[in-house]
């Protein structure tokens, strides 16, 4: 067995092994047990090794370089071609989100964390939610999260105001 590549995380190595197995290439992760038990040390050992047989090394490198191509497929035939699901959405999504959606998601996380911190950062999450809603690159997904953050933050600020008012009496 020879090392094909090293991955930073175990799920990445396992996905690669699944892809290699789908192509008929036997693969092995010698560091799998170590990675599950001491996952925080994977960078210290240089990553998680994915190994293949010496005879399959060249084919495995081709799979690694062209992960979307299936063996025997033409150049125009790739896994994840432009297809539409039942709702008419593009299935060829690369998984990245816009900066506006990231801002909205951050606002929601800060608002929810503020619940655990007894509302100390609700004004900040309120500001983040308003900024996210003003962005032009926010999708419907991000807009929903920004509205959730806004609602949680407003309720949190109202609760803090009520507590301060009672404490001052």
Secondary structure, DSSP 8 states (H G I E B T S, - for coil): -EEEEEESSHHHHHHHHHHHHHTT--EE-TTHHHHHHSGGGTTTTTSEEEEE-GGGHHHHHHHHH-TT--TT--TT--TT-S-B-TT--BS---S---HHHHHHHHHHHHHHHHHHTTTTTHHHHHHHHHHHHH-TT--HHHHHHHHHHHHHHHHHHHHHHHHHHHHT-
